[in-house]
Amino acid sequence: MIRTYRTTVRGRFADLNDSQRTALRAAQDDHDMFTARFTSEGTFLYTSELVTYQHRFEIVVEEESPDDAEVIAHLRAEELAKADLDKRGLSGRLVDISSVCVEDVKLCRRVSR
């Protein structure tokens, strides 16, 4: 069964130097919450305080067990977030990973009165 997860990886920046802080603040408009999207490549988000960050990924998993599929989605998201930080020359520590399976979300129709 194919399952699609919207996964958020939350972390805290570690050991940012002055040039990293300057570069992150200069690019902050491209990484604020208003640009947040769940994509296969991921979206990197942070605030100007440069304390915490988020990565948002849309991860597709083919697995029969929903529990196993969620674990796989979390592991992939963790790997992707680490690779993105490495590519950017940044370090941080993982705080939390959360996922929502799109197929499990029930849509409720609004009843107009």
URUR-V999594 format. One record per residue. RES is the residue in one letter. PSI is psi in whole degrees, 0 to 359 (* if undefined). NEAR is the number of other ideal C-beta (glycine too) atoms within 10 Angstrom. Layout:
# URUR-V999594
RES | PSI | NEAR
RES | PSI | NEAR
This chain:
# URUR-V999594
M | 136 | 10
I | 129 | 9
R | 138 | 22
T | 125 | 17
Y | 137 | 25
R | 109 | 19
T | 133 | 25
T | 126 | 20
V | 122 | 27
R | 138 | 16
G | 177 | 22
R | 134 | 12
F | 150 | 19
A | 137 | 10
D | 43 | 8
L | 133 | 16
N | 176 | 9
D | 320 | 7
S | 324 | 9
Q | 317 | 16
R | 317 | 13
T | 314 | 11
A | 317 | 15
L | 318 | 19
R | 324 | 13
A | 328 | 9
A | 6 | 12
Q | 325 | 14
D | 331 | 10
D | 355 | 10
H | 24 | 18
D | 174 | 12
M | 337 | 10
F | 346 | 7
T | 5 | 11
A | 126 | 13
R | 149 | 12
F | 112 | 17
T | 162 | 10
S | 330 | 9
E | 334 | 10
G | 152 | 21
T | 130 | 19
F | 123 | 22
L | 145 | 21
Y | 164 | 22
T | 168 | 13
S | 344 | 12
E | 340 | 8
L | 44 | 15
V | 308 | 10
T | 162 | 14
Y | 166 | 22
Q | 149 | 20
H | 137 | 23
R | 127 | 18
F | 149 | 25
E | 117 | 18
I | 126 | 22
V | 128 | 13
V | 135 | 20
E | 106 | 9
E | 137 | 15
E | 316 | 8
S | 122 | 11
P | 322 | 14
D | 316 | 8
D | 321 | 12
A | 319 | 23
E | 320 | 21
V | 316 | 14
I | 317 | 17
A | 317 | 25
H | 316 | 17
L | 317 | 13
R | 317 | 16
A | 319 | 25
E | 316 | 17
E | 315 | 11
L | 319 | 18
A | 317 | 25
K | 316 | 16
A | 321 | 12
D | 316 | 18
L | 315 | 19
D | 315 | 10
K | 326 | 9
R | 356 | 13
G | 29 | 10
L | 160 | 19
S | 156 | 14
G | 175 | 19
R | 142 | 8
L | 135 | 13
V | 316 | 12
D | 150 | 9
I | 131 | 19
S | 149 | 12
S | 151 | 20
V | 128 | 15
C | 121 | 16
V | 322 | 13
E | 338 | 12
D | 350 | 11
V | 127 | 8
K | 128 | 4
L | 132 | 4
C | 128 | 5
R | 140 | 5
R | 138 | 5
V | 118 | 5
S | 141 | 4
R | * | 3
